[in-house]
Amino acid sequence: MLPGSIDDFAKWRGIHSNDWDGDGLNNTDEEWTSQWKWDTDGDGLGDNYELEIGTLPWKYDSDGDGLSDMTEHIWHSNPRKKDTDQDGLNDYIEHHGWVVSFDYFGKDFSWHINSNPRFNDTDIDGVNDFLEYRTLQNPMSSDTNGDGVK
């Protein structure tokens, strides 16, 4: 909507602004980002904020692990590292989990489990999450074989 008078039009912020998208970056500083969009990559984090936290405002997923920068920001994993806790599992796998199938008293069960990408041994049982993933154990339970002993 345009201002009501020609005088107001001459003072209109939208015409004179050095930051057309309102992201906190001057248009002349937006070499890799869009001067028309406050969030160039569409991940939900503003371009200026992404520069402050060290992510790439032109990449939806700065570290290439399959999670958007916003998702990692919300879940407190590191959007600059594919494997925040450096346990060998990338953050995407830890966030989205995997299925473990097992037999319990003659019945087959499948269970969707995940681990915490901020801790390399989520259940603090001395076995890192990657090894539990590889051996189809539960990284959320320190009693991995179900015998009641931790």
C-alpha positions in Angstrom: 0.0 0.0 0.0 1.3 3.4 -0.9 1.4 6.4 1.4 -1.5 8.9 1.2 0.3 12.0 0.0 3.2 12.9 -2.3 5.1 14.3 0.7 4.7 11.0 2.6 5.7 9.1 -0.5 9.0 11.1 -0.7 9.7 10.1 2.9 8.6 6.5 2.5 11.1 4.1 4.1 10.6 1.5 1.4 11.9 3.8 -1.3 15.0 5.0 0.7 15.9 2.0 2.7 19.4 0.5 2.3 17.9 -2.8 3.6 14.9 -3.6 1.4 14.2 -7.0 2.9 14.6 -5.9 6.5 17.1 -8.6 7.4 19.6 -6.2 9.1 22.1 -6.3 6.2 22.6 -3.4 3.8 21.7 -4.1 0.2 25.3 -3.5 -0.8 26.5 -6.1 1.7 24.2 -8.9 0.3 26.7 -10.3 -2.2 25.7 -14.0 -1.6 22.2 -13.3 -0.2 19.1 -11.8 -1.7 18.5 -8.2 -1.0 14.8 -8.9 -1.5 14.3 -11.8 1.0 15.2 -11.6 4.7 15.8 -15.3 4.6 17.6 -16.1 1.4 17.6 -19.9 1.8 14.1 -20.2 3.3 15.2 -22.2 6.4 13.5 -19.8 8.8 16.6 -18.1 10.1 17.2 -14.5 9.0 20.3 -13.9 6.9 21.8 -11.5 9.4 21.3 -14.0 12.2 22.9 -16.8 10.2 26.0 -14.7 9.6 26.1 -14.1 13.4 26.0 -17.8 14.3 28.3 -18.8 11.5 25.9 -20.7 9.1 25.6 -20.0 5.4 22.5 -17.9 4.8 22.3 -19.0 1.2 22.3 -22.7 2.1 19.2 -24.4 3.7 21.5 -26.9 5.3 24.9 -25.4 5.9 26.6 -28.6 7.0 24.9 -30.9 4.5 23.6 -33.5 7.0 20.0 -33.4 5.8 18.7 -31.2 8.6 17.8 -27.5 8.0 19.8 -24.9 9.9 16.6 -24.0 11.7 15.9 -27.5 12.8 19.4 -27.9 14.2 19.1 -24.5 15.9 15.8 -25.5 17.6 17.2 -28.9 18.6 20.5 -27.4 19.8 22.7 -29.5 17.5 25.4 -27.7 15.6 24.3 -26.6 12.1 28.0 -26.2 11.2 28.8 -29.9 11.9 27.3 -33.0 10.2 28.0 -35.0 13.5 27.6 -32.6 16.4 28.8 -35.1 19.1 31.4 -36.7 16.8 30.2 -40.2 17.6 30.2 -41.4 14.0 26.4 -40.9 13.4 25.4 -37.9 11.5 22.8 -35.6 13.1 20.1 -36.6 10.6 20.2 -40.2 11.6 20.3 -39.4 15.3 17.3 -37.0 15.0 15.2 -39.2 12.8 16.2 -42.5 14.2 16.1 -46.1 12.9 14.2 -49.3 13.5 15.5 -52.1 15.7 13.8 -55.5 15.4 14.0 -58.1 18.1 12.5 -61.2 19.5 10.9 -61.1 22.9 9.6 -64.4 24.3 9.0 -65.8 20.8 7.3 -62.6 19.4 8.9 -60.4 16.9 8.9 -56.7 17.7 10.1 -53.6 15.8 10.9 -50.4 17.6 11.7 -47.0 16.2 14.5 -45.4 18.2 16.8 -42.5 18.0 19.7 -41.0 20.0 20.7 -37.5 21.1 23.0 -35.8 18.6 24.5 -33.7 21.4 25.8 -36.7 23.4 28.0 -39.4 21.9 26.7 -41.9 24.5 23.1 -40.9 25.0 22.3 -43.5 27.6 25.6 -43.2 29.4 26.3 -46.9 29.4 29.9 -46.7 28.1 28.9 -47.8 24.6 28.9 -44.9 22.1 25.7 -44.4 20.0 27.4 -45.3 16.7 28.3 -48.8 18.0 24.8 -49.2 19.4 23.4 -48.2 16.0 25.7 -50.6 14.2 24.8 -53.5 16.5 21.1 -52.7 16.5 21.0 -51.9 20.2 19.0 -49.1 21.9 21.1 -46.0 22.6 18.3 -44.7 24.9 18.6 -47.6 27.3 21.6 -48.6 29.3 20.2 -52.1 29.6 20.8 -53.1 26.0 20.1 -56.8 26.3 17.0 -56.5 28.5 18.3 -58.6 31.4 17.6 -55.9 34.0 21.3 -55.3 34.6 22.7 -51.9 33.5 
